[in-house]
C-alpha cells in the first residue's frame, strides 16, 4: 500500500506510563468493530473490575495496512515491551482478538550454531492473539516482570482458538 507523501507512520509523542496499553489500528474496514474494540479496552479490568483502563489509541489513517515489522520499526520507546495491533483479523474475529507484538526480540541469525542451536531452532515468539479484556493484564504482568512474553504466547497457544483470555 502506497501512502500519500504527507502521511508518516510515526507514533505520536504521548506521555505514557509503563502500565498504559498501546493499541495501533491498522485496519480501517469496519468502524463498528473498531468501536466495539475501543469500548472493551476502556472498561475497568481486573478482579471485580477494580482497575481503571489506561489505554493509548493510535487511530490514524497513516497506519492503514501497516505490517507487524513496520509497527515494530516505529516502536522505539525503551519502556515499551509490547504493542497491540487492531488489524484485519481483529476486525473480522468474533472475539476481536488483538495482535500482541513483542518489541523486545533478538536476531539469532548471527549466532554460532555449534553453541546456540536450540536458540536458532526455537526462537522466542514475537506475537500472539489476545482478547481486548485481557490486554491490560498482559501489559501489567509484562511491565512488572511477573511473566515473560513467551509465557503469554505459550498460554495463548494452549487455547483451542490460540487466543489469550484474561490471566
C-alpha positions as CSV (number, residue, x, y, z in Angstrom):
1,X,0.0,0.0,0.0
2,X,1.4,3.4,-1.0
3,X,1.0,6.2,1.5
4,X,0.4,9.8,0.4
5,X,3.6,11.8,0.9
6,X,2.2,13.8,3.8
7,X,1.4,10.8,5.9
8,X,4.1,9.2,8.0
9,X,4.0,6.1,10.2
10,X,5.4,7.5,13.4
11,X,4.0,7.0,16.8
12,X,2.8,10.2,18.5
13,X,4.9,11.6,21.3
14,X,2.5,10.8,24.1
15,X,3.1,10.7,27.8
16,X,3.0,7.0,28.5
17,X,3.1,5.1,31.8
18,X,4.7,1.6,31.6
19,X,1.2,0.3,32.5
20,X,-0.5,2.0,29.6
21,X,-1.7,-0.2,26.9
22,X,-0.7,1.0,23.4
23,X,-3.1,-0.1,20.6
24,X,-2.5,0.8,17.0
25,X,-5.3,0.5,14.5
26,X,-4.0,-0.9,11.2
27,X,-7.4,-1.9,9.6
28,X,-10.0,0.7,8.7
29,X,-12.5,-1.6,7.0
30,X,-15.1,-1.8,9.9
31,X,-15.7,1.2,12.1
32,X,-18.4,-0.7,14.1
33,X,-15.9,-3.4,15.0
34,X,-13.3,-0.8,15.9
35,X,-15.8,1.0,18.2
36,X,-16.5,-2.3,19.9
37,X,-12.8,-2.9,20.5
38,X,-12.3,0.6,21.9
39,X,-15.3,0.1,24.2
40,X,-13.9,-3.1,25.5
41,X,-10.4,-1.6,26.0
42,X,-11.8,1.3,28.0
43,X,-13.7,-0.9,30.5
44,X,-12.3,-1.3,34.0
45,X,-10.4,-4.5,34.4
46,X,-9.0,-7.0,37.0
47,X,-10.9,-9.0,39.7
48,X,-14.1,-7.2,40.2
49,X,-13.2,-4.6,37.6
50,X,-11.3,-2.7,40.2
51,X,-8.7,-1.1,38.0
52,X,-9.4,1.8,35.6
53,X,-8.4,1.2,32.0
54,X,-5.3,3.1,30.8
55,X,-5.1,2.9,27.1
56,X,-3.4,4.9,24.4
57,X,-5.0,4.6,21.0
58,X,-3.4,5.3,17.7
59,X,-6.2,5.7,15.2
60,X,-4.5,7.4,12.3
61,X,-5.0,6.5,8.6
62,X,-1.3,6.6,8.1
63,X,-1.2,3.2,9.8
64,X,-3.7,1.6,7.4
65,X,-2.2,-1.7,6.3
66,X,0.9,-1.4,8.4
67,X,2.7,-4.7,8.9
68,X,4.0,-6.0,12.2
69,X,7.5,-5.2,11.1
70,X,6.6,-1.6,10.2
71,X,5.0,-1.1,13.6
72,X,8.0,-2.6,15.4
73,X,10.3,-0.3,13.5
74,X,8.4,2.7,14.8
75,X,8.1,1.4,18.4
76,X,11.4,2.5,19.7
77,X,10.3,3.6,23.2
78,X,12.7,1.7,25.6
79,X,9.9,1.3,28.2
80,X,7.6,-0.3,25.6
81,X,7.8,-4.1,25.8
82,X,4.5,-4.9,23.9
83,X,2.3,-3.1,21.4
84,X,-1.2,-4.3,20.4
85,X,-2.5,-4.1,16.8
86,X,-6.1,-3.9,15.7
87,X,-5.6,-5.5,12.3
88,X,-7.9,-7.1,9.8
89,X,-8.1,-10.3,11.8
90,X,-9.1,-8.3,14.8
91,X,-12.0,-6.6,12.9
92,X,-13.2,-9.9,11.4
93,X,-12.9,-12.1,14.5
94,X,-15.9,-12.6,16.8
95,X,-13.6,-12.3,19.8
96,X,-12.0,-9.1,18.3
97,X,-8.6,-10.5,19.4
98,X,-5.7,-8.0,19.0
99,X,-2.3,-9.0,17.9
100,X,0.3,-8.6,20.7
101,X,3.8,-7.9,19.4
102,X,6.9,-8.1,21.5
103,X,9.1,-5.1,21.0
104,X,12.0,-6.9,22.6
105,X,13.2,-9.7,20.5
106,X,16.6,-10.8,19.4
107,X,18.1,-11.6,16.0
108,X,19.6,-15.0,16.2
109,X,20.8,-15.1,12.6
110,X,24.4,-14.5,13.6
111,X,24.7,-16.9,16.5
112,X,27.3,-19.7,16.3
113,X,25.2,-22.8,15.5
114,X,27.6,-25.1,17.4
115,X,26.8,-23.4,20.7
116,X,23.3,-21.9,20.2
117,X,21.5,-24.5,18.1
118,X,18.5,-24.6,20.4
119,X,18.0,-20.8,20.3
120,X,18.4,-20.8,16.5
121,X,15.8,-23.6,16.0
122,X,13.3,-22.3,18.6
123,X,13.4,-18.5,18.8
124,X,11.3,-16.6,21.3
125,X,7.8,-16.0,20.0
126,X,7.2,-12.4,18.8
127,X,3.4,-12.4,18.6
128,X,0.2,-13.9,19.9
129,X,-3.5,-13.0,19.9
130,X,-5.3,-11.6,22.9
131,X,-8.9,-10.5,23.6
132,X,-9.3,-6.8,24.5
133,X,-10.4,-7.7,28.0
134,X,-7.0,-9.3,28.7
135,X,-4.6,-6.7,27.3
136,X,-4.4,-4.7,30.5
137,X,-3.4,-7.8,32.5
138,X,-0.8,-8.7,29.9
139,X,0.6,-5.2,29.9
140,X,0.9,-5.1,33.7
141,X,2.3,-8.6,34.1
142,X,5.0,-7.9,31.4
143,X,5.8,-4.4,32.9
144,X,6.2,-5.9,36.4
145,X,8.2,-8.8,35.0
146,X,5.9,-11.3,36.6
147,X,5.7,-13.2,33.3
148,X,7.6,-13.1,30.1
149,X,6.2,-12.6,26.6
150,X,7.0,-16.2,25.8
151,X,4.8,-17.3,28.7
152,X,1.9,-15.3,27.4
153,X,2.4,-16.6,23.9
154,X,2.6,-20.1,25.3
155,X,-0.7,-19.7,27.2
156,X,-2.4,-18.4,24.0
157,X,-1.1,-21.3,22.0
158,X,-2.7,-23.7,24.5
159,X,-6.2,-22.3,23.9
160,X,-8.3,-24.0,21.3
161,X,-8.5,-20.8,19.2
162,X,-5.0,-19.7,20.0
163,X,-6.3,-16.5,21.8
164,X,-5.3,-15.5,25.3
165,X,-8.1,-14.7,27.7
166,X,-7.8,-12.7,31.0
167,X,-5.0,-14.0,33.1
